[in-house]
Amino acid sequence: MDNFSVTIESSFFIIISLASFFFIIRHLIFENIVAMPFFWINSAILIYFSGNMVLFVVNKSLPKEDFYILYSFINSPLNILYNLLICIGFWKSRNS
């Protein structure tokens, strides 16, 4: 796995996600942000990529066996949460 490009990609998504949250909070675009699909999808992106960025950064400093164990304990729950939040976002877009 190419750690440098994955770390840059994760950093890009984290920065864009934080910037969009900052923009929405600063300009008060939505009255109830939790009811908007944007909130759920943006939260999923922020949580998933910030959690996995830790894995990509420490990949070279850990032995392979320890990394695979850490990867499975961190990446799997984050992936489940990511997909769950994306589904909630799609569900909210259907109800809006």
Backbone bond lengths (Angstrom), bond angles and torsions (degrees), N, CA, C in turn:
res aa  C-N    CA-C-N  psi(-1)  N-CA   C-N-CA  omega(-1)  CA-C   N-CA-C  phi
1 M - - - 1.443 - - 1.529 108.39 -
2 D 1.292 116.67 134.85 1.455 122.15 178.91 1.527 108.90 -83.47
3 N 1.316 116.55 102.71 1.467 121.00 -174.02 1.518 112.99 -69.58
4 F 1.314 117.07 -34.88 1.460 119.55 -176.45 1.526 111.55 -64.86
5 S 1.314 117.19 -49.43 1.465 119.51 -177.91 1.532 111.60 -68.69
6 V 1.327 117.15 -35.14 1.463 120.10 178.62 1.527 110.39 -68.79
7 T 1.332 117.23 -38.21 1.461 120.56 177.28 1.516 111.14 -66.39
8 I 1.325 117.53 -40.99 1.472 121.09 177.17 1.524 110.30 -64.27
9 E 1.318 117.19 -41.90 1.459 121.17 178.11 1.530 110.71 -61.95
10 S 1.323 116.62 -45.48 1.465 120.61 179.05 1.526 110.67 -62.93
11 S 1.319 116.62 -42.63 1.468 120.39 178.52 1.520 110.98 -61.57
12 F 1.327 116.68 -41.30 1.462 121.10 178.79 1.526 111.05 -60.81
13 F 1.328 116.85 -48.13 1.468 120.41 -179.74 1.528 111.48 -64.94
14 I 1.322 117.99 -37.95 1.467 121.07 178.89 1.524 110.22 -65.23
15 I 1.317 117.21 -44.65 1.465 120.97 -179.50 1.521 111.06 -64.57
16 I 1.321 117.80 -44.54 1.466 121.12 179.08 1.528 110.84 -64.36
17 S 1.314 116.96 -40.32 1.464 120.96 179.84 1.527 111.18 -65.84
18 L 1.318 116.71 -45.44 1.466 119.84 178.09 1.521 111.64 -65.43
19 A 1.321 116.90 -38.63 1.467 120.17 178.63 1.519 111.53 -64.77
20 S 1.322 117.06 -38.87 1.466 118.77 179.14 1.527 111.63 -70.60
21 F 1.342 117.24 -37.60 1.470 118.85 174.01 1.525 110.59 -63.28
22 F 1.316 117.43 -42.66 1.455 121.29 179.01 1.526 110.90 -61.66
23 F 1.333 117.30 -42.28 1.458 121.59 179.18 1.522 111.29 -62.57
24 I 1.331 116.49 -43.72 1.468 120.43 -178.51 1.519 111.20 -67.77
25 I 1.310 117.21 -40.72 1.459 120.06 179.45 1.524 110.93 -68.64
26 R 1.312 116.41 -38.52 1.469 120.83 -178.24 1.525 112.00 -70.05
27 H 1.324 117.82 -38.07 1.459 121.29 -175.27 1.520 114.01 -100.51
28 L 1.310 118.12 -4.82 1.466 123.22 178.34 1.526 112.11 47.39
29 I 1.312 115.06 59.47 1.458 121.55 -177.60 1.529 111.22 -71.85
30 F 1.330 116.55 -43.18 1.461 121.16 -176.24 1.521 110.47 -104.91
31 E 1.321 115.88 143.48 1.453 120.44 176.96 1.526 110.91 -75.88
32 N 1.313 116.86 -45.21 1.461 122.51 177.08 1.529 107.28 -124.08
33 I 1.314 116.45 97.25 1.464 120.75 -172.98 1.521 112.57 -68.31
34 V 1.327 118.17 -28.43 1.464 121.17 -178.76 1.530 110.96 -69.34
35 A 1.300 117.61 -23.23 1.460 121.02 178.96 1.526 112.28 -82.70
36 M 1.319 117.46 -8.90 1.461 121.60 -178.64 1.530 111.30 -90.19
37 P 1.326 117.67 138.39 1.468 120.49 178.08 1.521 112.64 -63.75
38 F 1.313 116.78 -29.00 1.464 120.91 -179.86 1.521 111.50 -57.78
39 F 1.321 117.01 -40.95 1.457 121.37 -179.27 1.519 111.34 -59.96
40 W 1.316 117.52 -44.90 1.456 121.85 -175.79 1.529 111.39 -71.35
41 I 1.316 116.57 -42.09 1.460 119.49 -179.86 1.522 110.81 -70.07
42 N 1.312 117.34 -41.23 1.458 121.11 178.29 1.529 111.16 -66.94
43 S 1.316 117.68 -37.36 1.467 120.73 176.05 1.516 111.25 -65.06
44 A 1.326 116.37 -39.54 1.467 120.21 177.98 1.517 110.92 -61.65
45 I 1.306 117.30 -44.34 1.462 121.62 178.96 1.520 110.96 -63.57
46 L 1.313 117.07 -44.72 1.464 120.89 -178.48 1.528 111.66 -64.36
47 I 1.302 117.66 -46.32 1.470 121.35 -177.95 1.528 110.82 -67.63
48 Y 1.313 117.10 -46.05 1.465 120.22 -175.78 1.534 111.55 -65.15
49 F 1.311 116.73 -49.95 1.454 118.67 -175.27 1.523 113.08 -74.52
50 S 1.320 118.45 -31.72 1.465 118.61 176.39 1.521 111.41 -72.17
51 G 1.321 117.13 -34.63 1.455 119.67 177.46 1.516 112.91 -70.82
52 N 1.314 116.45 -40.84 1.460 120.09 -179.73 1.521 112.83 -77.06
53 M 1.317 118.18 -21.80 1.459 119.39 178.97 1.520 111.08 -62.28
54 V 1.314 116.94 -32.99 1.467 120.75 176.19 1.518 109.67 -60.30
55 L 1.312 117.01 -41.89 1.467 120.80 178.65 1.521 112.01 -63.74
56 F 1.316 116.77 -41.88 1.446 120.19 -177.11 1.528 111.69 -70.06
57 V 1.319 116.78 -30.90 1.461 120.45 -179.43 1.527 110.69 -74.56
58 V 1.328 118.25 -41.27 1.470 120.99 -176.43 1.523 113.30 -90.15
59 N 1.311 118.36 7.09 1.454 121.94 -175.77 1.521 112.40 -58.90
60 K 1.309 118.98 -45.53 1.464 122.09 -175.64 1.523 112.83 -77.65
61 S 1.325 117.76 -19.90 1.465 119.36 -176.30 1.531 112.92 -88.10
62 L 1.307 118.56 -10.95 1.467 121.97 -179.82 1.521 110.85 -106.21
63 P 1.329 116.51 150.98 1.474 118.23 170.90 1.527 110.17 -64.48
64 K 1.326 116.01 154.68 1.471 120.15 -174.82 1.520 112.91 -58.72
65 E 1.330 117.67 -39.85 1.468 120.24 -178.71 1.528 110.93 -64.15
66 D 1.340 115.98 -43.81 1.467 119.97 179.00 1.517 111.19 -66.85
67 F 1.322 115.92 -37.83 1.463 118.86 179.99 1.523 111.15 -65.14
68 Y 1.318 117.67 -42.24 1.470 120.17 -179.14 1.523 111.68 -65.17
69 I 1.320 116.71 -36.69 1.468 120.11 176.38 1.522 110.09 -67.07
70 L 1.337 116.44 -46.85 1.459 120.78 178.70 1.523 110.86 -63.02
71 Y 1.322 116.18 -39.76 1.461 121.16 179.74 1.527 111.02 -61.76
72 S 1.327 116.11 -43.12 1.467 118.39 -178.63 1.530 111.81 -70.60
73 F 1.324 117.73 -33.07 1.465 119.88 179.83 1.523 113.36 -78.17
74 I 1.308 117.33 -24.89 1.467 119.71 -179.54 1.526 111.22 -99.21
75 N 1.317 117.63 -47.03 1.449 120.57 -174.06 1.531 112.66 -69.10
76 S 1.308 118.42 -40.38 1.464 120.28 -176.97 1.532 113.10 -63.09
77 P 1.351 119.90 -50.12 1.470 118.10 176.36 1.523 113.06 -64.50
78 L 1.340 116.95 -35.54 1.461 118.76 177.55 1.520 111.48 -66.40
79 N 1.308 117.25 -36.84 1.456 120.71 177.86 1.530 111.02 -66.98
80 I 1.315 116.71 -41.02 1.473 120.43 176.94 1.528 110.22 -63.10
81 L 1.330 116.76 -46.01 1.466 120.79 178.72 1.523 111.36 -63.46
82 Y 1.327 116.70 -40.57 1.466 121.68 177.96 1.530 110.55 -58.64
83 N 1.321 116.55 -50.58 1.463 120.29 -179.14 1.527 112.08 -66.35
84 L 1.320 117.39 -36.07 1.461 121.05 177.22 1.529 111.36 -64.37
85 L 1.327 117.29 -44.55 1.464 120.60 179.74 1.527 111.88 -68.13
86 I 1.325 116.97 -36.18 1.465 119.96 175.24 1.527 110.18 -63.91
87 C 1.319 117.21 -41.78 1.480 120.80 177.66 1.521 111.34 -63.05
88 I 1.327 116.78 -40.65 1.470 119.68 177.17 1.524 109.78 -63.03
89 G 1.335 117.08 -40.33 1.467 120.43 177.53 1.511 112.17 -61.77
90 F 1.326 117.58 -43.14 1.459 120.16 177.07 1.524 111.36 -66.42
91 W 1.325 116.55 -37.49 1.455 120.34 177.99 1.527 110.90 -64.79
92 K 1.334 116.09 -40.93 1.471 119.60 178.08 1.524 111.20 -66.94
93 S 1.320 118.27 -33.00 1.472 119.61 179.33 1.519 110.81 -70.30
94 R 1.308 115.93 -29.49 1.471 119.35 176.70 1.516 111.47 -70.76
95 N 1.332 117.11 -34.61 1.462 121.96 -177.62 1.524 112.29 -84.13
96 S 1.331 118.39 -14.52 1.472 120.11 -176.66 1.505 112.01 -78.02
